[in-house]
């Protein structure tokens, strides 16, 4: 890690209001998420204090404000649920129209927390659990490099399976939606469980091919086909993760002191039996929660040792994930310095050098992962992104062509493929690929849909300028108008509409403006 000159994670200001929280989240396309643990802690400690007085309504609001700044803090999600259940026992009513209309934010994190707010007001409602899981998966995809919101999706989905099974009439549709979401976050074991529950409910033989495919994915993921007891170990880790979260929540703040005490406890347990991989995973998880370079370095060392001793590649993957998290944290700190001192060439040079080193490390890491897990299309998508960033467009195209078969990354893979083809000057291929992406994407006006149309518009405009084609110009004009009507502030669409109209007029007049 000396290669990157990593320092301690810097903290933010003392507290934030709604506007600050909204700015912190930003949008996945324009601004990386900027967590602020200090602001989060101020809100969350207030939430704990207020909850102790029995004012559960305000406590829920405080939890949501805190999670706005620290959205993947599972201990606090669990604590919020505990408060919601207490509110339910005291006669708290489900949210009304006002609660549904009072949005927390329009970005993926805001939408996830809004869904969680409504769930907190009706904590036994399976459809609201489903809504939280849906929103958490979307947020996880949007902020995959900065946050681990897949854990939130897993937590909500796990509760959904449990509570749906307890209904008088369990809903097959909820099981199948949970299955899709578990697949999206790579939890094929839970996707299998969801389909099995749906099959037991309906005896629908049409589910059997899907179940077979999911079980095959689970087998490849866990290494059951040749890894001895690894599959059983992973199942144990799943249960251990849930138990750990319960131990660390209990409605209390995860302060530095509590974390240090938990680290000491887990380290003592591991030292008693270093061969117990369950105890290793518990220690690693709590070391990572500390978010300090010292504890993360210890976790990386433990995982590297486990990989070398057991040959189980997933330990190396976990160590790599921690390293990438450290690098991203360091880059965020460097970026703050660059913004604070825009004229300082040394900061800018260090920032750009670190970005290059980050890309080189991630290229090596994902190349290795694809080699070890050749059927995992999500890894091929991640490798393709790094190849694209390194301007290795031919190699990136090969990865994205395979990754687009994965429903989780299908739309994004089409976007990157289109961009690769444009960079290569292959405009016809770009247009065809982006058309396929638009047809495959179920939404017409979300950011992904707009991005697909924007890139197709851009390719048509370039083709029109290159070949003096009125057909391409007209297609570009239609797409620009569609985007403008959906979101006038999307990218530079206002200026592009004017440019394309001028181009269309000029070409219609034989090239004369």
N, C-alpha and C positions, 0 to 999 in steps of 0.2 A: 504493500500500500504506500510505501515511501515514494513510489513512482508518481503518485498523484498529489503528494504533499497534503494529505487529509488533515483537517483540524477539527476541533470540537464543533458540534452543531450549535448554531447561534439561535438565541431566543428572540421573540418579537416584543411587542409592547404589552402593557398590562391588561388591556381589555379592549373589546371592540363592540360597536353597535351593528345594526343591520346593514348599513351601507358598507362598512369596512368588511363585513363578512361576505357580502356579495362580491366586492372587489377581490377578496382573497380567493374566491373560487374561480372567477374568470370563466373563460370558455376553453374547451379542449383544443380548439383550433388556433386560438389567438394567444392564450396566456396559460403557462403552466401553473398548476395549483401551488399555492404558497401556504403551507401549514404554519400555524402560529400557536405553539404549545402554551405560551404564557397567557394569551388571550383565552385560549380554550380552558386552561386551568382556572382562571378567574370565574368564568361562567359555570364550570362544572362544580367547583367548590361551593358556589352559591346554590347550585341545584341540590347538592347534598344537604346543605344547611336548611334550605326551604322545605325539602322533603321531610326532614326530621320534625318539622312543625306541623305536618299534615296538609300543607298547602300544595297539593299535588298538581293542580292546574299550572301554577307558576313554575313549579319545579320542572315540569315537562318542557315549558318554554325555555328555561335556562339550560336544560340538557341539550336541546336542539341548537341553541346559540353556541354552546360549547363545541358540539360536534360539527358545526359549520367550519370551525377552524382546525378540527382534528377528527375528520370523519371516519377513519378506520380504527379508532380506539374502541376495541371490542368490549373492554371492561365497562366503558360508559354506556355503550348500547345495551348491555345486559342490565346495568343499573337503571337505565331509563325504563326498561321493560318491568323491572321490579316495582318501580313507582307506578307504572300504568296498571299493574295488577292490583296494587293497593287501592288505587283510585277506583277501580272496578268494584272491589269489595265494598267500598264506601258509598256505592251507588252512582258513580260517575257515568254520564251518558255518552253515547257515541257522538262524534262530530256532526255538526249540522251543515247547512249550506254555507254559512259564513266561514266555517272552518275549512271547508273544501275550496272556497274561493280565495281565501287568504293565503296565497302562495308564499313559500319561503324563498324561492329563487327559481329562475328559468333555466339555470345551468344544470347539468346532471346531478351534482351533489345537492343542490337545492331541491330538485325534484325527488331525490331519494329521501331526504329528510322530511319533505312534505308528506310523502307516503308513510313515513315512519310516525309522523305526528298523528295522522288519522288512525293508524294502527294502535298507537298508544291510547287513544280515546275509546277504542273498541278492541282490546287485546286478544279476544278469543275468536275474532273474525278471520276465517281462513282466506277469504278473498283479499283482505287487506295485507295478510302475510304474503300472498302472491304478488300484490302490488309492490311491496317493499323489495321482494326478491327481484322482480323485473327491473325496478329502478336501480338497484344495487349492481346488477349485471351491466346495465347500460353505463353507469358511472365507472365501474371497474374497467370497461373497455375504453372509456374516454381518458381516464387518468392512470392507465396501467403502469406507467413508468414512475409515478410519484406515490401512489397509494395502493393498498391491498384491500380494495372494497369487495373482492371476491369472497373474503371471509364473512363480510356482512351478508352477502347473498346466501352463502352456505348456511349461516345461522338461521336466517329467516326461512329458508327452504327446509331445513331440518325440522323446525317447529311446524311448518306447514304439513309435512308428511305425518307427523305425530297427531296434530289436531284434526286433520281431515279424516284420519282413520277412526277418530273417536266420535265422528258425527253419526247421527241416525242414518243419514243417506250420504255416504262419502261421495265426493264429486270426482269422477274419472278425469274430467277436463283439468282440474287442478293438479292431479298427479302428472298428467302429460305436460302441462306447462312447467311444472317443477323439473321434470325430466329434461326439457330443453334448456332450462337455465343451469342445471347441474352440468350438462354437457358443455355449456358455454364457459364455465369456470374450470373445466377439466376434472370434475368430480364424477367420473363414470361409475364409481361404486354406488353413489347416491342416485344417479340416473337409473341404474339397474334396479335399485330398490323401488323407485317411483313406478317404473313400468311393471314390476312384479305386483305391486299393490293394485295397480289399475287392472291387471289381468285377473287377479284373484277376485276383484270386484265384478268384472264383466264376463270373464272367460272368453274374451275376444281373441280368436286365433290370429287375427291380423296383427296383433302386437308381438307375436312370436319372432318374426324375422328381425324386428327392431331390437327385441331383447337379446337375440343371438349376437347381433352386431355390437351392442353395448357391452355385453359380457366379453366379447373378443377384445374390445378397446380396453376394458378394465384389466384383462389378463396381461395385455402388452404393457400397460401402464405400471402395474404393480410388480411385474416380473414373476408371476406365479408359475409360468411355464418352465422356469429353470432356476428360480431364486430361492428354493427351499422354503423357509418360513417367512419370507419377506412379505408376502401378501397378508399373512396373519399379523405381522408386525405393523403394517400400515393401517390395518383395521384397528389395532390397539392404539396407534397414535391418534386416530380420529377421536376415539373415546377419551384419550388422555387430553387432547386439545380442548374438548368440551369441559372436562373436569377442571382444567387449568383456568379457563375463562371464568367458571363459577367461583373458583377459589379467589381469583383476583378481583372479582366485582363486589358482590355482597353490598352494593350501594355505597362503597367507600371509594375515596380518591386514590388512584395509583400514584402516590407520591414517591419521591426518590427514596425515602426511608423504607417504604413498603417493598419497593422493588429490590433494594439492597438485601432486605431480610429474606425475600423470596429467592434471590440468587444464592444466598448462603445456604438456604434449605436445600435447593435443587443441587447445588454443588456437593453438599455433604452426601446426599442420596446417591449421586453419580459416583463419588469417590468410593463408596461402599461396594459398588459393583460396576466397574467401568465397561464391562461387557454387555450390560443391559442397555440395549438401544432405545428402549422406551424412556429410561431415565436420561439418556443422552439428549433425546429430543426435547424433553421437558426443560433441561438446563439450557439448551440452545435457544429455545423460544423465549425464555425469560431474560437471557443475556441480550437478545436482540431488542426486546422491549425497552431496555435501558437507553438505547440510542446513543451510546457513547462509543468512540473508536476503540477504547480499551476492552470493553465487554464484547464488542463485535469482533475484534481481533481474536479474542479467546474462543468465541463461537466458531469462527472460521478454522482455527487450529483444531478444535475438536472434530469438526465435520471432515476436515482433510484427513485426519488420523483415522476416522471411521471408514472413509472411502478406501484408504490404502489397506486397512486391515480386512474389510469385508468384501471389497470389490463392488459394492452397491453404488452405482453411479449417482443415484439421487442425492447422496450426501455431498458430492462435488457440485451438483446443481444448486443445492441450498447454499453452499459456501459462495458460489458465484453470484447468487441473488443478493446476498448480504454485501458483497463487494460492490456490485452495481448500485445498490442503495446508498452506500457510502460515497461513491463517486458522484452520484446525482446530488446528494446533499452538499458536497463540497462545491460543485458547480453552481448550485443555487447561491451559496455564500459568496462565491467569486462574482456572480452576476450582480449581487447587491452592491459589492464594492465598485464594480464598473459603473453602475447607475449613479452611485453616490459621488464618484469622482470621474466624470466622463472624459476629462482631459488627461488622465493618468495613463500613459502608454504602457507602463509596466503591468498594471492590472489587466488591461485589454490583452496584452501579449500572453500573460499567464492563463487568462480565461480561454483564449483561442487554442493554446497549446494543450490545455486540459481537455477541451472538447475533442481534439484530434486523438489524444491518448484514450479517451473514453470510447470513441468509435473503434479504435484498434482492438481494445480489450473486448468489447461486445461482439465484434466480428469473430474473433477467435473463440469466444465463449459459445456463441450460437452455432458456429460451424461445427464445434465439437458435439454440441447437443443434438444437432440434426444427424450427425454420424452415428450417435448412440441410440437415437430414437427416430429412425428413418420414416416411420409411419405417422408421426405426430405433425399434422399439417400446421398447427399453431406455431410450432417452432420454425417451420419453413417460412411462415409469414414474418416472424420476428427477424430471421436472418435476412429475408428479402428487404426489409426496411433498412437494415444496416448496410446492405450492399447498395441500395439506392442512395443512402446518405454519402457513401463513398464513391458515387458516380460510376459504379460497376453495373451498368444498366443491363448488359446481356445476362450476367449471372443473376441479377435481381429478377429479370423477366422469368427465368426458369423457376425460381422459387414461388413467385406470385401465381404463375400458371397452375402450379400444384395446389397452392394455398386457397385458391378461389373455390375449391371443392369443399372447403370447411365452412359450414353455415355461419360460424362465429366471425370469420374474417372475410366472408365472401365479398361484401360491398367494399370494404377497405382494400382488398386485393385488386378489385377492378379499378379502383381509384389509382393505386400505385402503378398498375399495369399501364393504364392510360397515360400517366405521367412519364413512365419509362419510354413508351412509344413516341411521345411528343419530343422527348429529349433526343431520341434517335432520328427524329425527322420522319417517322413512319406514321403519317397522319391518318391514312385510311385505317390502319390497324388500331390506332387510338380511338377513332370514332366508333368502329365496330365493337371494341371492348367496352367502351363507356356506355354504348347503347345496351349491351347485354347486362351491364351493371345496373342500369336504370330499371330494366325490366325485371331483374331479380330482386331488387330492393322493394320491400312491401310498402314503404312510406313515400309520399310525394313531396312533403314540405319540411322534413327534418333536415338537420345540417348535412347529413350524409347524402340525402337526395339532392340537396342544393349543390353540394360539392361535385357530385357526378355530373349534373347538368352544366355547372360552370366550366368544368374541364372539357366537356363535349362542345360547349359553345366556343371555348378558346381554340379547340382543334379545328372546328369548322371555320372560324375566323382566319386562322393561319392558312388553312387550305384555300380559302377564298382569295387571300392576298397572294398566295403562291401561284395559283392557276387562273386568277381572274374569273372565278366561278360564281355566278349569281346564285346558283343552287346552294352552295355552301354558305354564302353570305345570308341568304334567306333563312336557312336552318339556324345559323348563329343568332340572327335577329329574333326568331321565335323563342329560342331558349333563353336569351337575355331578357325578353319580356316576361317569360314565365318566372324567372328568378326574381326580377324586380317586383312583380306583383305578390310574390310570397314573402320577400324580405328585402326591403329597399336598402337596408344597411349591410347586406351581405357583401363582404369583400369590397371591391371597387365597382360594383355592378352599375351604379348610376353613370359613372364615366364610360364604362364599357358599352352601355346601351347607346350613348351618343356616338361613340366611335363606330359601332357596327351599323347604326342607321346611316351614318355618313358614307361608310364603305358600300352599303347596299345601294344607296343613291348613285354613287360614283360609278359602280359597275353597271348599273341599269342604264346609265347614260353613256356607256361605251368607254368608261375609264375617265370621264371628264367630271370634275367636281361641280 
